[in-house]
């Protein structure tokens, strides 16, 4: 972003990453136009008010203007006059909105949200003569690959899921569209983003939280069976509760091969993304990833300690034909969409990122960080009791 104040058009402001960018930009005094849609009975303005409340912020009509828009329609679904007014104000585009569904059953929805919607937002950038277009993608747009993933356009043809595939398609659309209209652009690729590493706070509980919540649910099922039902479901599968309250839960997770889990906290994502927007010098791609990723064994250890369970086992290779216990079957169903990210062979180049962010680095994902994040998640019942600051 240039030093001269300008109005920023932001999409995805009610999502996880977009909401944190919105809060940070407002705290810096930036003027924002937020494009989005109502949800259920809530207008976009009401959704933004609720989101800002969680950050301890209050809407300021001088700094934030919500605009209900539909990116799948011409002129973002706005009338001519409204669209012309939008173009006269906008100076910079930050596009965070996306569909994060992994399932191929939702391919048409993912294509529409992640790829087709770019037509109208790129045309908006052209019509308002935007000074830049910043696209929030994912490090996993690299697709199925081993070794170093470069900060270069995607070359892969095979992907772990429809999310990776459509984000790779979107990156190509951004580059082609911005080049055609002469708009400078950046593509920012974060890895798996969790809550604030310092406070544990988060307003979304997917990805890494999903695994912990799944284990907590299974733990509670069998602990209740032992305490209230004499262990009728637990005992036949070797599940027991010791005098210290530790649940012995024999549960084997089979993964294809050893690998790493690349996690960065949301405060790092925000700081690095804003630094890139301020310091980028041309069309470039940036990896917001952890140069010291953890392993699934470390994560299993954190889960065992936090949830007070033991018996978790990680195996590698093709899955055997042995019968799985009900607990294993349930856990496998829970984590199946995320399985590729638990033992990932992809490593990420960071030369562009380190140059633009003055070497800013994310913290190593330690047990203390894990505990803070999960304490907060449990405290708000995994988002069910999420309220303002």
C-alpha positions in Angstrom: 0.0 0.0 0.0 1.2 3.5 -0.7 1.8 6.1 2.0 -1.0 8.3 0.6 -4.3 7.5 2.2 -6.7 5.8 -0.1 -10.0 3.9 0.3 -9.5 0.1 0.3 -12.1 -2.3 -1.1 -12.1 -5.5 1.0 -13.9 -8.7 0.4 -14.3 -11.6 2.8 -14.3 -9.3 5.9 -16.7 -11.6 7.9 -14.4 -14.6 7.4 -11.4 -15.6 9.5 -8.5 -14.0 7.7 -10.5 -11.1 6.2 -12.0 -10.1 9.6 -8.5 -9.8 11.1 -7.3 -7.8 8.2 -10.4 -5.5 8.5 -9.7 -4.9 12.2 -6.0 -4.2 11.6 -6.7 -1.8 8.7 -9.3 0.1 10.7 -6.9 0.4 13.7 -4.4 2.0 11.3 -6.9 4.5 10.2 -7.6 3.2 6.7 -10.9 3.9 5.0 -12.6 0.7 4.0 -15.4 -0.3 1.6 -16.5 -3.8 2.5 -18.2 -5.8 -0.2 -20.3 -8.8 1.0 -23.7 -10.3 1.2 -26.3 -10.7 3.9 -26.6 -14.0 5.7 -30.0 -15.3 6.8 -31.8 -12.5 8.5 -28.6 -10.4 9.1 -27.6 -7.6 6.8 -24.0 -7.1 5.8 -23.8 -4.1 8.1 -25.1 -6.2 11.0 -22.6 -9.0 10.2 -19.8 -6.5 10.2 -21.0 -4.9 13.5 -20.9 -8.3 15.1 -17.5 -9.1 13.8 -16.0 -5.8 14.9 -17.6 -6.2 18.3 -15.5 -9.4 18.8 -12.4 -7.3 18.2 -13.6 -4.7 20.7 -14.1 -2.2 17.8 -17.1 -0.1 16.9 -18.3 0.8 13.4 -17.2 4.2 12.3 -19.2 5.6 9.4 -16.2 7.8 8.4 -13.9 4.8 8.0 -16.1 1.8 7.0 -18.8 1.6 4.4 -20.6 -1.8 3.9 -21.8 -2.4 0.4 -24.1 -5.4 -0.2 -22.8 -6.9 -3.5 -22.9 -10.1 -5.5 -19.6 -10.8 -7.2 -21.2 -13.3 -9.5 -23.2 -10.5 -11.2 -22.1 -7.7 -13.5 -20.9 -4.6 -11.7 -20.8 -6.6 -8.5 -24.6 -6.7 -8.6 -24.9 -2.9 -8.1 -26.9 -0.4 -10.1 -25.0 1.9 -12.5 -25.0 4.9 -10.2 -24.0 2.9 -7.1 -21.2 1.2 -9.1 -19.9 4.5 -10.4 -19.8 5.9 -6.9 -17.9 2.9 -5.8 -15.4 3.3 -8.6 -14.9 7.0 -7.7 -13.9 6.1 -4.1 -11.9 2.9 -4.5 -8.1 3.0 -4.7 -6.9 -0.5 -3.7 -8.4 -4.0 -3.8 -7.8 -6.7 -1.2 -9.7 -9.9 -2.2 -10.1 -12.3 0.7 -13.5 -13.9 0.0 -13.4 -17.6 -0.9 -15.1 -20.9 -0.4 -12.9 -23.3 1.7 -14.9 -26.4 1.0 -12.7 -29.5 0.3 -15.4 -31.8 -1.0 -15.7 -32.4 -4.8 -19.5 -32.6 -4.3 -19.4 -28.8 -3.9 -17.3 -28.3 -7.0 -19.7 -25.9 -8.7 -20.0 -23.8 -5.6 -16.3 -23.6 -5.2 -15.7 -22.7 -8.8 -18.3 -20.0 -8.6 -17.0 -18.5 -5.4 -13.2 -18.9 -6.0 -12.9 -18.4 -9.7 -16.0 -17.0 -11.5 -16.4 -14.2 -8.9 -13.0 -12.8 -9.9 -14.4 -11.5 -13.2 -16.4 -8.7 -11.5 -13.8 -7.8 -8.8 -11.0 -7.6 -11.4 -13.2 -5.5 -13.6 -13.9 -3.3 -10.6 -10.2 -2.9 -10.1 -9.8 -1.8 -13.7 -12.8 0.6 -13.6 -11.6 2.3 -10.5 -8.0 2.4 -11.8 -6.8 0.6 -8.6 -3.3 1.2 -7.5 -3.0 -2.5 -6.7 -4.8 -5.9 -6.3 -3.9 -8.1 -3.4 -5.2 -11.6 -3.6 -5.3 -13.9 -0.5 -4.7 -17.4 -1.8 -3.2 -20.5 0.0 0.2 -22.1 0.1 -1.5 -25.3 -0.9 -2.4 -24.0 -4.4 1.0 -25.6 -5.2 -1.0 -28.9 -5.5 0.4 -32.4 -5.0 4.1 -31.8 -4.9 7.2 -32.9 -2.9 10.2 -30.7 -2.0 10.4 -27.0 -2.4 7.3 -25.1 -3.6 8.6 -21.9 -5.2 7.1 -18.4 -4.9 6.2 -18.7 -8.6 3.0 -19.3 -10.6 1.4 -22.7 -10.1 2.6 -25.5 -12.4 0.9 -28.5 -10.8 -2.0 -30.3 -12.5 -3.0 -32.5 -9.6 -4.4 -31.4 -6.3 -5.4 -32.8 -2.9 -8.9 -31.4 -3.2 -11.2 -28.9 -5.0 -10.1 -26.1 -2.7 -6.5 -26.3 -3.8 -7.5 -26.7 -7.4 -9.8 -23.7 -7.5 -7.3 -21.5 -5.7 -4.7 -22.4 -8.3 -7.2 -21.5 -11.0 -7.9 -18.3 -9.3 -4.3 -17.3 -9.1 -4.0 -17.7 -12.9 -7.2 -15.6 -13.4 -5.8 -12.9 -11.1 -2.5 -12.7 -13.0 -4.1 -12.8 -16.4 -6.8 -10.2 -15.6 -4.4 -7.8 -13.8 -1.8 -8.0 -16.5 -4.5 -7.3 -19.1 -5.6 -4.2 -17.4 -2.1 -3.1 -16.2 -2.9 -3.5 -12.5 0.0 -4.3 -10.2 -0.9 -7.4 -8.1 0.4 -9.6 -5.3 -0.6 -13.2 -4.5 -0.3 -13.9 -0.8 -0.2 -17.6 0.1 -0.7 -18.5 3.8 -0.4 -22.0 5.1 -2.8 -23.2 7.9 -3.7 -20.3 10.0 -4.8 -20.7 13.7 -5.7 -18.2 16.4 -3.6 -15.6 18.1 -0.5 -17.3 19.5 -0.3 -14.8 22.4 -3.8 -14.8 23.7 -5.3 -17.9 22.1 -8.3 -15.9 20.7 -9.9 -16.9 17.5 -13.2 -16.3 15.8 -13.2 -19.4 13.6 -12.5 -23.0 14.7 -11.6 -25.2 11.7 -8.4 -26.9 10.5 -6.2 -27.7 13.5 -9.1 -27.1 15.9 -11.2 -29.7 14.0 -8.8 -32.6 15.0 -8.8 -31.6 18.7 -12.5 -31.2 18.8 -13.0 -34.6 17.2 -10.7 -36.2 19.8 -12.5 -34.4 22.6 -15.9 -35.6 21.4 -14.6 -39.2 21.2 -13.1 -38.9 24.6 -16.3 -37.6 26.2 -18.3 -40.5 24.6 -16.2 -43.2 26.2 -15.6 -41.4 29.5 -19.4 -41.1 29.9 -19.8 -44.7 29.0 -17.3 -45.7 31.7 -18.7 -43.4 34.3 -22.4 -43.9 33.6 -22.8 -47.2 31.8 -20.1 -49.5 33.4 -17.9 -49.3 30.3 -20.1 -51.5 28.1 -18.9 -49.9 24.9 -15.4 -49.1 26.2 -14.1 -52.3 27.8 -14.4 -54.6 24.7 -12.0 -52.2 22.9 -9.5 -51.8 25.7 -10.6 -48.3 26.6 -10.3 -47.5 30.3 -10.1 -44.7 32.8 -7.4 -44.6 35.4 -7.5 -43.2 38.9 -5.9 -40.0 37.7 -8.7 -39.4 35.2 -6.5 -40.2 32.2 -8.5 -42.1 29.5 -6.6 -44.9 27.8 -7.9 -44.6 24.2 -6.2 -47.0 21.8 -6.5 -45.1 18.5 -4.3 -45.6 15.5 -4.1 -43.0 12.7 -2.6 -44.3 9.5 -0.9 -41.8 7.2 0.7 -42.3 3.8 4.2 -41.1 4.8 6.0 -38.9 7.3 5.7 -35.2 6.8 5.0 -31.9 8.6 2.1 -29.7 9.5 2.7 -26.0 8.5 1.0 -23.7 11.0 1.1 -19.9 11.4 -0.8 -17.7 13.9 -3.2 -15.1 12.7 -1.3 -12.2 14.1 1.7 -13.2 12.0 -0.5 -13.5 8.9 -1.9 -10.0 9.4 1.5 -8.4 10.1 3.2 -10.1 7.2 0.4 -9.5 4.8 0.3 -5.8 5.6 4.0 -5.5 5.3 3.9 -7.1 1.9 1.2 -4.7 0.8 3.3 -1.8 1.9 6.6 -3.0 0.5 5.7 -4.9 -2.7 7.4 -3.5 -5.8 5.7 -5.5 -8.6 3.8 -8.5 -9.5 4.9 -11.2 -7.0 3.9 -14.2 -5.0 4.6 -14.6 -1.2 4.5 -17.6 1.1 3.3 -16.9 4.6 4.4 -20.2 6.0 6.4 -21.6 8.9 10.0 -22.4 8.1 10.0 -24.7 11.1 6.8 -26.8 10.7 5.8 -29.3 13.3 4.9 -33.0 13.0 1.8 -35.0 13.6 3.6 -36.8 16.4 4.1 -33.5 18.2 0.5 -32.6 17.6 -0.6 -36.0 18.9 1.5 -35.4 22.1 -0.1 -32.0 22.6 -3.6 -33.5 22.2 -2.9 -36.3 24.6 -1.6 -33.9 27.2 -4.4 -31.3 26.8 -7.3 -33.8 26.6 -5.8 -36.2 29.2 -5.8 -39.2 27.0 -3.2 -41.8 26.0 -3.0 -44.5 23.5 -2.7 -42.4 20.3 -0.5 -44.0 17.7 0.7 -42.8 14.3 1.5 -45.4 11.6 2.8 -44.8 8.1 2.1 -46.7 4.9 -1.0 -48.1 3.2 -3.8 -48.9 5.5 -4.1 -52.5 6.6 -7.2 -54.6 6.2 -7.5 -55.0 9.9 -10.8 -54.0 11.5 -10.9 -50.6 13.1 -12.5 -49.9 16.5 -15.6 -47.7 16.6 -13.4 -44.9 18.0 -10.9 -45.2 15.1 -13.7 -45.3 12.5 -15.3 -42.2 14.0 -12.0 -40.3 14.2 -11.1 -41.2 10.6 -14.5 -39.9 9.4 -13.8 -36.6 11.3 -10.3 -36.0 10.0 -10.5 -37.5 6.4 -10.7 -34.1 4.6 -7.6 -32.9 6.5 -5.5 -36.0 6.2 -3.1 -34.7 3.5 -2.1 -31.8 5.7 -1.2 -34.0 8.7 1.9 -35.4 6.9 2.6 -32.9 4.2 5.8 -33.3 2.1 5.6 -29.7 0.7 8.2 -27.2 1.9 7.8 -23.5 1.0 10.3 -21.0 -0.4 10.2 -17.6 1.4 12.7 -15.4 -0.3 10.1 -12.8 -1.5 8.3 -12.9 1.8 11.4 -12.5 3.9 12.5 -9.6 1.7 9.2 -7.8 1.9 8.6 -8.4 5.7 12.2 -7.7 6.9 12.5 -11.3 8.0 9.4 -11.4 10.1 9.0 -15.0 11.3 6.1 -16.9 12.8 6.7 -18.7 16.2 7.3 -22.4 16.5 4.0 -24.1 17.3 4.7 -25.1 21.0 2.5 -26.8 23.6 2.1 -23.5 25.4 0.6 -21.9 22.2 -1.5 -25.0 21.6 -2.9 -24.9 25.1 -3.7 -21.2 24.9 -5.6 -21.6 21.7 -7.5 -24.7 22.8 -8.3 -23.2 26.2 -10.0 -20.4 24.4 -11.8 -22.7 22.0 -13.1 -24.8 24.8 -14.1 -21.7 26.7 -16.3 -20.5 23.9 -17.6 -24.0 23.2 -15.8 -24.1 19.8 -17.5 -20.9 18.7 -21.0 -21.5 20.0 -20.6 -19.0 22.8 -18.5 -16.5 20.8 -19.2 -12.9 22.0 -17.6 -9.5 21.9 -14.3 -8.6 23.6 
